[in-house]
C-alpha cells in the first residue's frame, strides 16, 4: 500500500517504508529499525491522542502486552504513550491474514484447522494468564506466517473504548467486529471477560472451516441478533472439530471452556474430569467458571498440533464469576391478568403452552391469551392481550402460543371470532402479529386467512415458524399456500402453493436457521412416506427434497444432519439426512422407545420423555441409549438444557434437574398449589421451562409462572 504525502518519514527513530493498512484506531506502517529489522508500527489517530485517560490506559496496556510470552504475541519492540500521537512497534509478521487466505484459496483442510484451533487455544491461554483479554479476535487479525499462524493488532482496542472523546462510546455503541463478537459484548460490554475470546475463537475456526462466519448476515443488526439469540450455522465444519466449536459458541460465558480445557479436548478427545456432585444429590455450587460440569458426549480424536501464535490483547482482569442472573432478579411467583372481554371461563383452564425470554421480558401464551409479559427481574405482569381482541368476543378458544421471541420482539398469532348474519354464526380471522415485548405494542399485524377452511397459524401445530427473515405461515382462506411475512413490517415477501393440501398435508418446521416443509404422502388411508424439503427463504421454493419411508417428523439438526423420528407408533429407528449432501441414513435404536414417548432434540442429544416421568437420552448419531432415569416429573413439557443439566417441568410446577452426562436426578422442586384450578385430565401442551443464565422460569397451573435460581434448587 503506497505511502501518502501526509504520512511521516519516521516515527520514534524508525524509518517508515510502507503503509500496511488503517482502521478506526490508527494507521499501521511497515518500518525498519537501525539494525534492519522490519517492524509493524501503529500510530494512534489524533482524536485519541488528545485524551489523557486514553494515554494512561495505553501505557498500561503496552506494559501488560510485554508480559505475554513472545511465542504467543508479536513482541513489543518499542512504544511511546507520551508522543504527540502515541505509537507502538512490534515485530512484523509477513504473510496473508486468515481472512484474505480463505477468500483467495478457500477453507483450510482438516489438518491445518486442527493446528489453527490448537495454536489459538495456546495463545489465549497465555494471554489470559497475563490478565488480558483480546476482545477482537477475527480472521483479519490472524496472520498465516511461514513458521505458523499468529495473531496481530493489540494494545489499543480496550484503551479507545474508555476514551472520553470517543463518540462511539458516548452514544452507547459497542466496539468490535459483529460476526466475531460474543453475546455479552452486545448485551453487557462492561462485563466482558476472557470467555468472550473463547466465543470469538469458535467463530474464527468455523470461518476457517467453511469460508463464512457462523452468524454472518448482510445486516450488522441481524448479525448481532444472531450472535445473541440465533443458532450458529456450522455446516461444513469437520465432524471431529464440531464439539470444539460448539463449546466455544455457548451463549452464556460461564458455559464456555477455558483454553486449557480446549487443549485437553484436542489432545485427548475429552474435557478434564468433572467435579462430582455431593452424595446427597444436591448440586455442587461452583462460583468459578473453570469448575463446571461438562457433557460426556464429546468424541474428538484430533491430536494436539501445536502452533506458534501472537495475540492482540487489551487489559481486562478476570473477576470471580458472579451469579448469572438477570439484573435485579429476585425469586417470584405471578399469575397473568385475564385480558379477555368475556370474563366467564369457557371450558377447563389450561397452563401456558409456551413462554420465551427476550431483553428484560418473559412472554407467555396459551389458554386464550395471545401474549402476556412478566418482567424477568420481579415478575411484574405489565400487559396481556387476548387471543381474540374483538369487542364481540364469542369465547371458546384455548389457543395462543409464542411463535418466537428475539431482539425485544415477540411473534404471536391472533384468532378473532367475528359474527356473520344474525343467527349466532361466526367466522374466524387469523393473524400473525409482531409485538414489542416490553410494552405489548403491536408493531405489525398481518391477516393470514379467514373462514372455516383457513388454518390457525399455530407454531405448535406446524402451521408457522420464525426465522431471522420473518415468519413463514400457512396462508390464504383455504390454506393452499405458505408465505413469508417480513420481520420488519409483516408484508408478504413471497407466497408459494402447498403441494396438495387435501391429500398431502404438510407441516412447517425449522432447524439451524433453515425452513423445511414436511409433507405426508398417502397410499389409500395409510401414510407410506414423508417428503422433507428445504425452502429457499429468498423465494420460498424448495432447494432440495428427500423422501423418507413411513410417517416421520423433523426433530431438529445436529452435527450437520437433520434428525427425524416416527410421528406415530413405537420408535425403533431414526432417520438422518446430511443437510449438505442430502444423503439419507437409517440409525437403529439400541432400545425401542414406547409409542407414547415425546421426542425432543436438545443440544445434540435426543430425549424421549414419557407421561410417567421416565426420560431416556439417546445419541442420535449411533442410536445408542446414553442413560435412562425417572425424573419424578409426570406429564412434563419439553425439556430445556444448560451445558450440564436437563430441566423438566410439570403442569403443577414440579421441576427436576438431571445431569446430562449420567442421567442422575440432581435436584427436584415440588409442585405448587397456588396455580388455580387446573384440570390435569384435559391439559394439553405444557410449556417448557425457560432458562436465562442461572434463572429458571417455570410455567404452571392456570396462567402462572414462578422463577428459581438453579444453583439453589
GIFENMO-V145054 format. One record per residue. SS is DSSP state (a for helix, b for strand, c for the rest). PSI is psi in whole degrees, 0 to 359 (999 if undefined). Layout:
BEGIN
ss=SS psi=PSI
ss=SS psi=PSI
END
This chain:
BEGIN
ss=c psi=122
ss=c psi=146
ss=c psi=153
ss=c psi=162
ss=c psi=329
ss=c psi=350
ss=c psi=144
ss=c psi=156
ss=c psi=329
ss=b psi=158
ss=b psi=123
ss=c psi=27
ss=c psi=1
ss=b psi=127
ss=b psi=129
ss=b psi=126
ss=b psi=329
ss=b psi=163
ss=b psi=120
ss=b psi=330
ss=b psi=177
ss=b psi=159
ss=c psi=196
ss=c psi=340
ss=c psi=331
ss=b psi=189
ss=b psi=139
ss=b psi=128
ss=b psi=153
ss=b psi=121
ss=b psi=166
ss=b psi=132
ss=c psi=173
ss=c psi=330
ss=c psi=358
ss=c psi=1
ss=c psi=135
ss=b psi=138
ss=b psi=152
ss=b psi=115
ss=b psi=117
ss=b psi=129
ss=b psi=126
ss=b psi=144
ss=c psi=151
ss=a psi=330
ss=a psi=332
ss=a psi=333
ss=a psi=336
ss=c psi=3
ss=c psi=117
ss=a psi=320
ss=a psi=322
ss=a psi=315
ss=a psi=321
ss=a psi=313
ss=a psi=321
ss=a psi=318
ss=a psi=318
ss=a psi=322
ss=a psi=325
ss=a psi=316
ss=a psi=319
ss=a psi=320
ss=a psi=329
ss=c psi=344
ss=c psi=342
ss=c psi=143
ss=c psi=139
ss=c psi=343
ss=c psi=342
ss=c psi=2
ss=c psi=155
ss=c psi=111
ss=c psi=137
ss=b psi=119
ss=b psi=320
ss=b psi=159
ss=b psi=157
ss=b psi=102
ss=c psi=350
ss=c psi=1
ss=c psi=159
ss=c psi=321
ss=c psi=109
ss=c psi=146
ss=b psi=162
ss=b psi=135
ss=b psi=132
ss=b psi=167
ss=b psi=138
ss=c psi=131
ss=c psi=105
ss=c psi=158
ss=c psi=175
ss=b psi=148
ss=b psi=162
ss=a psi=319
ss=a psi=314
ss=a psi=317
ss=a psi=315
ss=a psi=322
ss=a psi=325
ss=a psi=322
ss=a psi=354
ss=c psi=177
ss=c psi=156
ss=c psi=147
ss=c psi=163
ss=a psi=318
ss=a psi=318
ss=a psi=329
ss=a psi=317
ss=a psi=321
ss=a psi=321
ss=a psi=313
ss=a psi=316
ss=a psi=316
ss=a psi=318
ss=a psi=323
ss=a psi=317
ss=a psi=319
ss=a psi=314
ss=a psi=325
ss=a psi=315
ss=a psi=321
ss=a psi=313
ss=a psi=326
ss=a psi=331
ss=c psi=5
ss=c psi=27
ss=b psi=161
ss=b psi=133
ss=c psi=306
ss=c psi=348
ss=c psi=46
ss=c psi=122
ss=c psi=166
ss=a psi=324
ss=a psi=342
ss=a psi=10
ss=b psi=113
ss=b psi=136
ss=b psi=83
ss=b psi=170
ss=c psi=324
ss=c psi=17
ss=b psi=160
ss=b psi=146
ss=b psi=160
ss=b psi=138
ss=c psi=180
ss=c psi=80
ss=c psi=167
ss=c psi=3
ss=c psi=320
ss=a psi=317
ss=a psi=321
ss=a psi=317
ss=a psi=334
ss=a psi=331
ss=c psi=4
ss=c psi=128
ss=c psi=334
ss=c psi=359
ss=c psi=110
ss=a psi=330
ss=a psi=318
ss=a psi=321
ss=a psi=327
ss=c psi=5
ss=c psi=11
ss=c psi=144
ss=c psi=160
ss=c psi=144
ss=c psi=191
ss=c psi=106
ss=a psi=315
ss=a psi=344
ss=a psi=11
ss=c psi=162
ss=c psi=161
ss=a psi=321
ss=a psi=339
ss=a psi=335
ss=a psi=319
ss=a psi=325
ss=c psi=71
ss=a psi=337
ss=a psi=345
ss=a psi=12
ss=c psi=132
ss=c psi=195
ss=a psi=329
ss=a psi=336
ss=a psi=323
ss=a psi=326
ss=a psi=318
ss=a psi=314
ss=a psi=323
ss=a psi=314
ss=a psi=319
ss=a psi=320
ss=a psi=315
ss=a psi=320
ss=a psi=319
ss=a psi=314
ss=a psi=332
ss=a psi=334
ss=a psi=340
ss=c psi=2
ss=c psi=153
ss=c psi=156
ss=c psi=349
ss=c psi=22
ss=c psi=144
ss=c psi=150
ss=c psi=335
ss=c psi=124
ss=a psi=324
ss=a psi=315
ss=a psi=326
ss=a psi=313
ss=a psi=319
ss=a psi=320
ss=a psi=322
ss=a psi=317
ss=a psi=317
ss=a psi=343
ss=c psi=169
ss=c psi=131
ss=c psi=144
ss=c psi=107
ss=c psi=14
ss=c psi=129
ss=c psi=342
ss=c psi=127
ss=c psi=145
ss=a psi=323
ss=a psi=343
ss=a psi=355
ss=a psi=315
ss=a psi=319
ss=a psi=308
ss=a psi=318
ss=a psi=319
ss=a psi=321
ss=a psi=325
ss=c psi=19
ss=c psi=138
ss=c psi=321
ss=c psi=132
ss=a psi=320
ss=a psi=345
ss=a psi=354
ss=c psi=151
ss=c psi=164
ss=c psi=165
ss=a psi=321
ss=a psi=320
ss=a psi=323
ss=a psi=320
ss=a psi=322
ss=a psi=322
ss=a psi=316
ss=a psi=323
ss=a psi=313
ss=a psi=352
ss=c psi=13
ss=c psi=161
ss=c psi=161
ss=c psi=153
ss=c psi=134
ss=c psi=162
ss=c psi=124
ss=c psi=155
ss=c psi=161
ss=c psi=155
ss=c psi=339
ss=c psi=14
ss=c psi=4
ss=c psi=142
ss=c psi=148
ss=c psi=127
ss=c psi=111
ss=c psi=109
ss=c psi=336
ss=c psi=141
ss=a psi=329
ss=a psi=357
ss=a psi=38
ss=c psi=166
ss=c psi=155
ss=c psi=150
ss=c psi=148
ss=c psi=344
ss=c psi=64
ss=c psi=112
ss=c psi=107
ss=c psi=102
ss=c psi=24
ss=c psi=135
ss=c psi=155
ss=c psi=119
ss=c psi=106
ss=c psi=146
ss=c psi=156
ss=c psi=122
ss=c psi=155
ss=c psi=139
ss=c psi=144
ss=c psi=129
ss=c psi=163
ss=b psi=148
ss=b psi=123
ss=c psi=91
ss=c psi=140
ss=c psi=126
ss=c psi=164
ss=c psi=134
ss=c psi=121
ss=c psi=176
ss=c psi=135
ss=c psi=77
ss=c psi=150
ss=c psi=148
ss=c psi=128
ss=c psi=13
ss=c psi=143
ss=c psi=155
ss=c psi=135
ss=c psi=161
ss=b psi=130
ss=b psi=155
ss=b psi=138
ss=c psi=145
ss=c psi=160
ss=c psi=111
ss=c psi=359
ss=c psi=155
ss=c psi=316
ss=c psi=107
ss=c psi=346
ss=c psi=128
ss=c psi=139
ss=c psi=109
ss=c psi=182
ss=c psi=154
ss=c psi=150
ss=c psi=158
ss=c psi=172
ss=c psi=150
ss=c psi=350
ss=b psi=140
ss=b psi=153
ss=b psi=150
ss=b psi=141
ss=b psi=137
ss=c psi=235
ss=c psi=16
ss=b psi=143
ss=b psi=120
ss=b psi=129
ss=b psi=161
ss=b psi=161
ss=b psi=162
ss=c psi=51
ss=c psi=359
ss=b psi=121
ss=b psi=319
ss=b psi=145
ss=b psi=146
ss=b psi=132
ss=b psi=139
ss=b psi=131
ss=c psi=325
ss=c psi=309
ss=c psi=3
ss=c psi=7
ss=c psi=126
ss=b psi=90
ss=b psi=337
ss=b psi=159
ss=b psi=141
ss=b psi=138
ss=b psi=158
ss=c psi=328
ss=c psi=111
ss=c psi=4
ss=c psi=151
ss=c psi=333
ss=c psi=54
ss=c psi=123
ss=c psi=351
ss=c psi=187
ss=c psi=358
ss=c psi=136
ss=c psi=19
ss=c psi=191
ss=c psi=133
ss=c psi=157
ss=b psi=115
ss=b psi=317
ss=b psi=160
ss=b psi=126
ss=b psi=150
ss=c psi=40
ss=c psi=2
ss=b psi=154
ss=b psi=135
ss=b psi=127
ss=b psi=181
ss=b psi=155
ss=b psi=154
ss=b psi=92
ss=b psi=117
ss=b psi=122
ss=b psi=128
ss=b psi=143
ss=b psi=126
ss=c psi=195
ss=c psi=19
ss=c psi=18
ss=c psi=7
ss=b psi=156
ss=b psi=163
ss=b psi=155
ss=b psi=132
ss=b psi=125
ss=b psi=141
ss=b psi=152
ss=b psi=135
ss=b psi=146
ss=b psi=125
ss=b psi=149
ss=b psi=119
ss=c psi=328
ss=c psi=317
ss=c psi=341
ss=c psi=1
ss=c psi=138
ss=b psi=119
ss=b psi=315
ss=b psi=160
ss=b psi=121
ss=b psi=128
ss=b psi=129
ss=b psi=345
ss=b psi=159
ss=b psi=138
ss=c psi=176
ss=c psi=332
ss=c psi=355
ss=c psi=153
ss=c psi=133
ss=c psi=123
ss=c psi=60
ss=c psi=119
ss=a psi=331
ss=a psi=336
ss=a psi=15
ss=c psi=23
ss=c psi=1
ss=b psi=153
ss=b psi=158
ss=b psi=135
ss=b psi=170
ss=c psi=330
ss=c psi=344
ss=b psi=205
ss=b psi=129
ss=b psi=126
ss=b psi=155
ss=b psi=148
ss=b psi=145
ss=c psi=155
ss=c psi=340
ss=c psi=11
ss=c psi=41
ss=c psi=359
ss=b psi=168
ss=b psi=146
ss=b psi=153
ss=b psi=122
ss=b psi=117
ss=b psi=141
ss=c psi=327
ss=c psi=319
ss=c psi=357
ss=c psi=3
ss=c psi=149
ss=b psi=114
ss=b psi=323
ss=b psi=160
ss=b psi=129
ss=b psi=145
ss=b psi=142
ss=c psi=153
ss=c psi=303
ss=b psi=84
ss=c psi=328
ss=c psi=321
ss=c psi=353
ss=b psi=73
ss=c psi=141
ss=b psi=152
ss=b psi=142
ss=b psi=128
ss=b psi=160
ss=b psi=151
ss=b psi=131
ss=c psi=46
ss=c psi=19
ss=b psi=152
ss=b psi=143
ss=b psi=148
ss=b psi=119
ss=b psi=110
ss=b psi=131
ss=b psi=138
ss=b psi=119
ss=b psi=145
ss=b psi=104
ss=c psi=238
ss=c psi=3
ss=b psi=142
ss=b psi=111
ss=b psi=340
ss=b psi=168
ss=b psi=133
ss=b psi=136
ss=b psi=119
ss=b psi=128
ss=b psi=133
ss=b psi=137
ss=c psi=114
ss=c psi=346
ss=c psi=331
ss=c psi=339
ss=c psi=352
ss=c psi=147
ss=b psi=130
ss=b psi=324
ss=b psi=159
ss=b psi=135
ss=b psi=136
ss=b psi=134
ss=b psi=140
ss=b psi=142
ss=c psi=185
ss=c psi=106
ss=b psi=164
ss=b psi=157
ss=b psi=121
ss=b psi=332
ss=b psi=198
ss=b psi=140
ss=b psi=144
ss=c psi=35
ss=c psi=11
ss=b psi=137
ss=b psi=142
ss=b psi=122
ss=b psi=139
ss=b psi=162
ss=b psi=139
ss=c psi=327
ss=c psi=152
ss=c psi=176
ss=c psi=140
ss=b psi=113
ss=b psi=336
ss=b psi=164
ss=b psi=157
ss=b psi=128
ss=b psi=137
ss=b psi=121
ss=b psi=120
ss=c psi=341
ss=c psi=310
ss=c psi=342
ss=c psi=17
ss=c psi=134
ss=b psi=135
ss=b psi=136
ss=b psi=128
ss=b psi=125
ss=b psi=131
ss=b psi=138
ss=b psi=339
ss=b psi=125
ss=b psi=146
ss=b psi=141
ss=c psi=155
ss=c psi=326
ss=c psi=2
ss=c psi=142
ss=b psi=140
ss=b psi=130
ss=b psi=126
ss=b psi=113
ss=b psi=117
ss=c psi=42
ss=c psi=356
ss=b psi=141
ss=b psi=126
ss=b psi=130
ss=b psi=116
ss=b psi=140
ss=c psi=154
ss=c psi=333
ss=c psi=346
ss=c psi=353
ss=b psi=140
ss=b psi=133
ss=b psi=129
ss=b psi=133
ss=b psi=139
ss=b psi=113
ss=c psi=339
ss=c psi=335
ss=c psi=342
ss=c psi=1
ss=c psi=134
ss=b psi=127
ss=b psi=319
ss=b psi=167
ss=b psi=136
ss=b psi=161
ss=b psi=111
ss=c psi=342
ss=c psi=5
ss=c psi=106
ss=c psi=149
ss=c psi=43
ss=c psi=154
ss=c psi=190
ss=c psi=145
ss=c psi=162
ss=b psi=150
ss=b psi=146
ss=c psi=191
ss=c psi=340
ss=c psi=338
ss=b psi=150
ss=b psi=133
ss=b psi=135
ss=b psi=146
ss=b psi=148
ss=c psi=169
ss=c psi=334
ss=c psi=357
ss=c psi=8
ss=c psi=141
ss=b psi=143
ss=b psi=141
ss=b psi=122
ss=b psi=134
ss=b psi=118
ss=c psi=343
ss=c psi=319
ss=c psi=342
ss=c psi=4
ss=c psi=132
ss=b psi=111
ss=b psi=331
ss=b psi=153
ss=b psi=160
ss=b psi=133
ss=c psi=157
ss=c psi=170
ss=c psi=153
ss=c psi=15
ss=c psi=20
ss=c psi=7
ss=c psi=181
ss=c psi=95
ss=c psi=127
ss=c psi=95
ss=c psi=337
ss=c psi=335
ss=c psi=1
ss=c psi=130
ss=c psi=239
ss=c psi=132
ss=c psi=131
ss=c psi=145
ss=c psi=149
ss=c psi=159
ss=b psi=127
ss=b psi=121
ss=b psi=97
ss=c psi=237
ss=c psi=2
ss=b psi=123
ss=b psi=128
ss=b psi=122
ss=b psi=108
ss=b psi=142
ss=b psi=172
ss=c psi=212
ss=c psi=105
ss=c psi=36
ss=b psi=155
ss=b psi=142
ss=b psi=163
ss=b psi=150
ss=b psi=148
ss=b psi=117
ss=a psi=342
ss=a psi=343
ss=a psi=28
ss=c psi=999
END
